[in-house]
Structure formats: structure tokens, C-alpha cells
Amino acid sequence: MRDAMVLKAQRFVNSVYGSRTGTTVAETGETDWPTLYALTRALQYELGITALSDAFGPTTLSTLTDKYPQLNAGTVPSPDFCRIIQAGLYCKGYDGSDLDGTYGARTEAAVARLKADMGLEQALPGRDLTPKVFKALLTMDRYLLGATGSQQVRDAQRWLNGRYLNRRDFFVIACDGLVSRDTARALLFGVQYEAGMADGTANGNFGPGTQSALRSHQVRQGDKGVYVQLFSAGMVLNRRPAALTDTFDAALAAAVRAFQKFVALPVTGEGDFPTFASLLASYGDQSRQARACDTIAKITPARAAALKAAGITCVGRYLTNPSATSLPEKAIQPGELRTIADNGLRCFPIYQTVNNDASDFDYVAGRTAGYAAVNAALDHGFKRGTRIFFAVDFDAIDADITEHVLPHFKGVKEALADSGHPYEVGVYGSREVCARVGEAGYSTASFVADMSPGFEGNAGHPLPRDWAYDQFAVRTLGTGDGKLDIDANIASGRDTGQSSFDKPRPPVPDVALDADRVPALRADLARYMRSIGRPDIGGIGEDARLYTNSQAVEAIQAQDELITQLSNTHTMRKALIQTAVYWAMRDYSLADQATDQQVADYHLSGSGTVKDSHTGIGEISAADAIQAWNHCIGWGFTTGDHRDPAKDADLWTVWRQLSKDNAFSVRTAALIHLWGTRGRPGGQLPPGDRVTTPRSMRLDLAEFEITELLRRYRAWDPDVESQTHQSLAVYQIFEKYNSIARNA
């Protein structure tokens, strides 16, 4: 909201300090970080600091402390220095005395009110502005209860400020009733200070020293004192029905029992170490007994015995391995689920490709992930109703979740709906990721990545209400052949995995597609293409696409016998050819048609300006086709005559075949994929890394390999990354129906 006095503050800092600090801000009348940074630089200028910075860091704080340990009417050095204070007050919503440059009664009253709101009435009485309070003044933190804040949380925040601000490394935290990483860290500082840690030793981390101190200061009903206050503050920050108190009464004990039951701790009603640890750090007491785990190691009989000996009953395993060369046991291996079941264990599936950056997540990627996970789960033999946990393996901040993660899981959910709801959707990620995905209705249970307490999405966030697995420690189990590394998990019972499995679908060769299933295939493709903004009719104007969804499917089905033959001859999944052709047909536009006409004019009459184009149902250029055929003839994959892409006659001969002969285009599409395995330009694989064996494809290509081949197919396209990204879901849709056919 536009504020006249904030606007005045912005005009002040621009007019007085813009030329001095090299920084000006937009005069919007709204408090923002650029305005506060500009005020920070103005303060640094007044302090004589030459290396100006947006950060109110150690140099600024120490210089301010040395020169002006207490700012008041008698110590403020100049009117403009005072106006910096007053501008900061206005940006915080306090009276800045009309920026009059005088530290008078109005400014004194505003500073006193600010300190009271921070909880500093006792720690810093009076109306002087001290360095740490000045530092807090130039932040976006608020010190009044926010619209969605909790008064109980605000009480805890004010108490922490008041008790610990005079310690060297403790700084003013927000008092808005909202729990943040800073709030959670402040509580840890409090525990460390009460344990006797010196300044410089206390660091706000839940390390061995802090844990040792807590073991010596457990609290229970009837106890009083500061450790009860710290414990009750932990309950408050974890959104439990409690209030800050120095007395452990019956009400607090009841709230503790409810919390212990929720997080699967022994229900004692006491502030014992495991309970205190769960309040202070996302991973809690890492010595707890785990009943579940996840691992990238294949479960062999010896490893199953090691798991059972450690008390593990349920193990999470990955549906796929995105890379063919790294972590060879990450994905479930043939026969592994039978081993798990035969040894009395249960298994829950996890789906993860890269998923470690916000850019890996969007609606299209979610649709692809949903289809791919269903196909993989069916291949492995997971029964209907199993919950698949889709991974978000990075510290997604709030904006990342809104802009990337939620659209991604919308795509996942819709893909599973289009597949007939064979499986439930679970989410793996930080506490905030899990909570928000669940609240949006996109998942039914959470697998919480709690081993990183410093994650923005963990610190200050409670365990999600729908948690099923809580990942809290890394452990090595067993010896010899039974040795394996696991991530230990606490299990709530919301999800129990599966103890028996359907017959797996092995990577057998593809067969002809059942014509009765083509309408369903066509409908699935249409739904997906509509969901990404590609209507069945192909669009309008110069960018109009000439082939509809139905026409593309019909053309591909007309070549099904040939595609099946090529698949079996080259040990290549039909979906690679089908996807390349389908996407090419749906991409072919009026502009492409006009370019094709120029090619014909060039070769027939010499009037055209273009000698080659990407044409036919595979959108293949004559030059690419010639190179693909030449390479594959040389490797023995096919027979034919070598041609020269530099000769117009050879270009024209091949171009006409591509343009008119659908079967030739399909054969060429397969050869381009084979060329792709042998280093066709335009790929992203590291040097020397091949996606196949020297002489043939594989039927069990990893997801990165499939992505790479589809990318290389369209290496000529300036928009190749987006086109490939969107076409991956099409591959999974074709693979869905091919899998049904070959496993019938």
C-alpha cells in the first residue's frame, strides 16, 4: 500500500545520498528491500565507511558501535543522520517526525515503542537507539502481530529478544507471530546460552554440545525455570496448543503427549531429550529406532537380513534410474521385489529423476513424471492403490513452490487421473513443500526430507499433518555382502508400502498395437496436448499446425507394422519412433509448408531460395536423412546407396522421398535415432558417454537416454529444449499402450 511518508523517505534518500552512494530507489511509497539497502548505504556513508554495501554486516555494526553506542538527542551527529533513523521508522510503520532531522520527543517515543514491540523494555530501557536495534530497523522484519501470525509465537519471539539480545551473536528477530528460520535459530541460541556456551561458541546449530546440554536439562510436570520456558517456546514454534510459560503444568504435559503421539515418540508427557530434540531440529534425536528406510542399494537376501536385524520393516526403493552410468543399483532391480517380499519386508516406491532445482519442475514435467512413474510401477509389479512418492530434492523457497512445484504436482495428479488413478500420489521434500503440496490437494501423504534442518523449508516449519515417513539419519547397516547405506525413516503408519506384488513386466520386444486401444491412445494424447496449449485443430494464423491429433495418430497407426519391425530389428522401443513422428506432425505449420514449396521451386525451376527443409511426417531434412542413412549403412544397420548431402541432385531425391513417402520417413526416423546413439551433433551427453552399446539400442533405456535421443532427433530446432521437454510425456503415453500390448 502506498504510504506518503515512505514516499517522502525514498525521496530523501535519493536526493541526499543518491549521488553520494551511487544508489537510487524507485519512489513507490512502499517499503521494500531496495529502500532499506539505500538507507543502509546512507548510514555507511555517514559512518565514513568507503566500501559501501547493501548488507548491514559486521563492519557497519562495529563501526556504529564504536562511534555511537547510544543514539539520542545529544549524540546524533547531524540532521541527515537523524533523518536516516526517521526514514527507517517510517518504513517500519512508526512515526518518523516528518523527517525533521531532530531526535526530539516524537522520534524518542517512536524508538521506545519500537523497542517495546521487540520485547526490549527490560533489556534496553529508555529511548536511545542502540546499534543492534538500528540494524533491525533497516530490515523487512515486522514487530507487530501479522495478519496470519500467532500471539503465542509473538510472545516467544519477544521473550527471546529480551533475554538474549545482549549476547554478542544474537540479533533482534521479527515479532510478527510468524515462525521463520531466524526464529528457530534464536531458540537454539537460547538453549546454548543457558547451557553456558560462550559467545563465539554458541552458533545456533543443533550440534553435539547442544544435544549433550539438553540431555542434562530435561523437564517434566512440576518443573519451573528457564528450561521450561525454552521447552514451551519450542512447543509454540511447532504450532502446538501451548503458551510460553516457566511452569510445566498439566496443560503443557497434555500438549506434550499429543505432540509425542503425532511425531511417533514414546508418549511420556515429559520434556525428555527426544521430545526436546524434535522441537529444536527437523531431524530430532538421530539415535531413534527406525522402522523404515530408503536406499539406493539393491536389496539382496543378505541385505534384507541386515535390515531386519536393525528393526527395519519397510524400505523405499526408486522406480527408475535417470542415468545409465551412475548409481547402477538406484532403481529397483529384476527380482528385487520378490526378494523383499520373501524376506518379510515391505516396499514403497519413489520416483525421482534430477529434481534438485526449481527449473526441473513445471506442469509439463509433472505430466511426464506422472506417466513415467505409472509405467515404471506397472513394470515392476506394484499393485493398484500403491502410493508413489514424487521427489522434490532441493530447498524450495516459497516462490519456487508457488511457481514451479505446485504446477508440477498438478501435472502429476492429472497424469495419474488420465491413467485411471492406478496409484496414489505422495510427495517427498522439505516440510513446507510437503505441507503446501498436500494443502493444494495434489498429494495424499508426505515423505519428509528432515535431515537438513537448515533448509528454508524445514527450519521453523512443523511436521506436515499427513506425514508418512520422516527421514532423519544416514546409517550403514550389515557387514560383508549384507552391508548397505540407508536413510533411516520414522514411519507414522499412514503408508505401509506393499508386501506382495504383481508379476513384473520384463523388457520384452514390442508387438503390434491393438487397434481396439487406438481410440484410448488418441484420447490420452489429445488431453495432454490440450493441457499444454496445443488444441486438436492445430491453431490459427501463420503458426497454425496442419495436422490434428487424430490425423497424426492415424498416420502413425498406418505405419504400425513397419514401426514394430524397425523396433525389433534395431532393439528400439516403438515409442521413440512414434513420438518423433507424432511431435513432428503436430509441429508442422503453414510456415513450414511455405518453406517446403520454396524447396520444390528451387529444384524444379530455380526460382526458390531454399534447397532443403525439414519435411514429411518425420520433419526430417534431406541432409540429415542422407547422413543418417550413410552412417547406418556403414555400421551395418541397413543397406542402400551412399549419397552426398552437398549435391543438389541427392538432396532433391531424398527430399522428395521424405515429403511423399511416409514409410521412408518412418525408416529414416529410426535411423536418426540410431545415429543419435553414435554421436549425432546436438546432444548434451558428456564426451565419451554413449546411450547404447556399440552396435544396437536397448529396450531398457534410462530416462536421460530417452530425453537425449529425442533431443538429438530435433537438434536442428532452435527451440529444441522446449520441444523435447514437452514431447517426453508423449513418449510415456505411447509407451503406456505399447507396454499393454507387449505384455498381453
Buried (B, 14 or more C-beta within 10 A) or exposed (E): EEBEBBBBBBBBBBEBBBEEBEBBBEBBBBBBEBBBBBBBBBBBBBBEBEEBEBEBEEBBBEBBBEBBEBBBBEBBEEEBBBBBBBBBBBBBBBBBBEBBBBBEEBBBBBBBBBBBBBBBBEBBEEBBBBBBBBBBBBBEBBBBBBEEBBEBBBBBBBBBBBBBBEBEBBBBBBBBBBBBBBBBBBBBBBBBBBBEBEEEEBBBBBEEBBBEBBEEBBBBBEBEEBBBBBBBBBBBBBBBEBBBBBBBBEBBBBBBBBBBEBBBBEBBBBBBBBBBBBBBBBBBBBEBEBBBBBBBBBBBEBBBBBBBEBEBBBBBBBBBBBBBBEEEBBBBBEEBBBBBBEBEBBBBBBBBBBBEEBEBBBBBBBBBBBBBBBBBBBBBBBEEEBBBBBBBBBBBBEEBBEEBBBBBBBBBBBBBEBBEEBBBBBBBBBBBBBBBBBEBEBBBBBBBBBBBBBBBBBBBBBBBEBBBBBBBBEBEBBEEEBEBEBBBBBBBEBBBBBEEBBEBBEBEEBBBBBEEBBEBBBEBBBBBBEBEEBEBEBBEEEEEBBBBBEBBBBBBBBBBEBBBBBBBEBBBBBBBBBBBBBBBBBBBBBEBEEBBEBBBBBBEEEEBEBBBBBBBBBBBBBBBBBBBBBBBBEBEBBEEEEBEBEEBEBBBBBBBBBBEBBBBBBBBBBBBBBBBBBBBEBBEBEEEBBBBEEEBBBBEBBBBBBBBBBBBBBBBBEEBEEBBBBBBBBBBBBBBBBBBBBBE
